[in-house]
Amino acid sequence: MNAEPPSVRAREMKAGYQVLAADFHVHSFPGDGVLPPWDLAVEARRRHLDAIALTNHNAMYSWRLTQWLSPITQRPAGALLIPGEELTSVGFHLAVVGITRTVPWRQPAAAVAAQVHAQGGVAIAAHPGRQSWPFLSDADILALDGIEVAHPMILRRAEVREDLLAFSERAKAVHPSIATIGSTDFHQVAPMGMGRTYLLVKAATQAAILDAIRAGRTVACDGLGRAYGPADLVEMVKDDCRRDATSPPDGQTTADRLGTWLIWLGAVALVLFGPER
């Protein structure tokens, strides 16, 4: 007998907007991830996400496969799937969301963003660590729509969190309305939603989600329930952030919980003792 479909987590309206939770940096199969998009959609809903973006490195094969197989793979209980790619260039990565064709990577970030905008999409600086800073000029930042601030790496390395926050401060000084984004960069280990973005939207559609990013109506949330973004928006959704970060997935089993604990114990062991040489 099939299990009950994952429930949709109800959220209050905020300032006349509907609140959605999304992960805009998810890798999938075929490509850089281990799960096909239709399974990711159901798993995302289990983890209280309303939408995810498929962002394989410089490729969109999994999105095209999903479109071809949609009559037999569509899951009504799943989260909204948004097409995109992780544009991987020399010195920087961008999560580009809402496009249907890949963008050439051998060009500056501002040029990439212009081509993404021409397709109706948005461009987000992905995990902009210190090594990426020389490749992201003020002109590039002005062209971008968002920056990742919450990423699972910040839970393992304090310097990564400091780097992302420092870049966020620089970006806000140059581009005050740039959207604050939380993502997972899911491949196979860190569960979707460990970094997530809350959006204030006019409707639960791809177009409305992209509009919210362009307008900066977003809050990033990390795996410890800490919220980042404009103070007024953080105040609106901080309880959602804390609740979703600390709640188990819907329909979680004893085996799921055991697996989660084993993953965390393994991560702690790597931090304390390092990999075997």
N, C-alpha and C positions, 0 to 999 in steps of 0.2 A: 504493500500500500504506500502511495507517495506521501511524503511529509507535507504539512501545511505550507503554503507559499509564505515567504518572509513578509512580515507586516510592515506597513509604511508608518514611520514615526511621525505623528502629528506634531506640528509646531505652531505657536501662536503667530498671528500677523503682527508685524512690527512697522510702525509708522506708515501703515497702509500698504505694505509690501508683504508678499509671501516669502518665507525663509526656506531656502534649499541648501543642502549640503552636497558638495561635489569634490572629487579628486581629479585634478586636471593633468596628472602625469602617471599613466598606467601603461605598462608594456604587456603585450599579448602574443598569443600563438595564432598563426605562424609569424615568427619574428623573434623579439628579444624576451618574450614572456613565456610562461609555462601553461597558461590557461587560455582557451579560446574566448573571444569576446562574449558569446552568449552565456558562458559559465561565469565570467567576470561580472556580468550584469546582475545575475542572481546573488552572487557573493557580495557585491557592493550593496545591494538592498538589505541583505542580512546585517551588514555593518552600518546601517542607518545612513546610507548615501543615496541621494536622489539622481545623481548623474556622474558619469566618469568619462574622461577623454582618453582615446586610444592613441598612444604616442610612442610608437616604435622608432628606433633610430633611423632617420632618413628613408623611411619606407612606410607604406600604407597597405601592405598586402592583407593584413588581418581584417581591416575595414572592408576592403573589396570582397574578401571571402564572405564576410558577414552579410553584405548586400546580396551576393549571389545566392546564399543559402537562407535568406530571411524567411521564406515561406515555411521552412521546417525547423529553424532554430530560434525564431522569435519567442521570447519569454515575457508574457504580459506582467509577471510579477517582478521583473528585473528593473534595474536602474536605466535611465536614459543613456544611450551610447552616443558620444560626440566624436566625429572623426578628427584626426590630427596627426602630428608626428613630433618626435623630439629631434629638431634640427641640430645636428652635431657638426660643428664647424671647428676651425682652428682657434682654440682659446676660449670658446664659449659654447653653451648649449641653450637652445630656446625650446620651450614647449609651445608649439603653435597649434591652436585649437580652432576648429570650425572651418577647416579647409577640406577640399576634396581632391587636390593634386599636390604632390610633393613640391617643395621649393628648393631650388639649387642652393647648396650650402657654401660654395666658394665665393662668399661676398660678406661685407660687413653686416652687423646686426640691423642697422637702420634700413639697409636695402632689403634684407629678408623681411622685416616688418612691413615695408611698403608692399611687397608682393603678397604677403599674408592678408593685409588689409584689402587688397584688390580682389581677393577671393571671399571677402566678408568675414575673415577670421580675426583672431587676436594672437598677439605674441607675448610670451611670458618668459622672463629670464629664469632659467632652470638652475637651481642650486649655485648661485653666483658666488663661489668661493674666491679667496684672495687671488688665486692664479688667474681667474677670469677677469679681474678688474681692469688690467691694461687693455683688454680687447673690447671693453664696453665703455665708450666715450660718453660724454654728456649728450651729444647728438643722438647716439644710439638709445640712451635711456629715454630721451624725449619721444622717440619713435615707438617705444614699447608700451604695452598695455598693462603689464603686471610683473611682479617679482615674487619668486618663492622665498618665503621667510621661514615657514614651518616645514621641515623635512625630517624624516627619521634619523638622519645622521646627527642631528643636534642632540639626540638623546644619548649618543655614544661618545661624542667629542665636544667638550665645551667650546673649543676654539672655533668649531664650525658654526655653532650658534652665534658666537661673537662676530664672525665674519659676515654671516647673512644679515644680522642686525645692523652692522656697520654699513654694509652696502645698501640696506633699506633706508637708512638715514640719508646717505648720499643721494639715493634716487628720489626720495621725497623732497629734498632740497631743490633738485633740478626739475622734478615733475610731480608737484604736490598731489595730483589726483590719481597717480598710478595705483593700480589695485594691489592689495596685499593678498598673497596666495599661499595656501597650505596644500601640499601634495605628498604623495607617498613614494613616487618613483618606483612603483611596484614592478618587480620582476618575478620573484618566487618566494621571498622570505617575509619581509615586513608586510603585515596585512594592510589592505587598502583601508584608508581612513585614519591611519596612524598620524598622517598629516592631512588635513581637510580644509576646505574653504566654505564658509557660509556666505550666501549671496542673498541680497534683498532684491527680489524679482517681481515683475508684474504678472508673470505667468510661468508655468512649469514647462517651458519650451527652450529649445536650443537658442533661438533668437533672443529670448528674454535673458537667458544666462549670459550670452556674449555681451548684451547691452549693459548688464550689471557690472561686468568686468570693465568695460570701456568707461563707465561712469564712476568707477572706484567704490561701488557699493558692496564691498567684500570685507571679510574678516578671516584671517588665517588662524588655525587651531592646531596645536601640536599634540603628541601622544600623551602628555601629562595634563591636558586640559587647560593650557595657557593660551590666551587669545591675543592676537596682534592685529593692529590696524587703527583706523581713526577712533578716537576715544568714544564718540557718541555711538558708533556702530558696535564697538566692543561691549559697551554697556548693554546694548540690546540683546546680544547673542551669547554673552559669556556663560550663562547657565546652560545653554544648549551645548556649548563647547565642552564644559566640564562634565555634563551628563553623558554625552556621546563618547568622550574619551575614557570614561570609567565604567561604562556599561558593557556587558558581554554581547556578542552578536546574537541576533534573534535565532532561536532554535539551536543554541549551542549545546553540544552533548558532552558527556564526561570525557570522551576521547578527544574532542576539540580542546577542552580545557587542559588536559594532560599534554597535548601537543604544544599548546601555547607556553606552558611552563617549561617544557623541554627546550623550546627555542630561546626563551629568556635565559635559562640556565646556561645554555651554550654561548649566548652572547656575553654573559657575565664572565664565563671562563676565558673567552678570547680577550676580553678587556684586562682581566687580572693576570693571565699567564702568557698571552700572545699565542700566535700560531706556532705549530711545531716546525722547527727549522731543519 
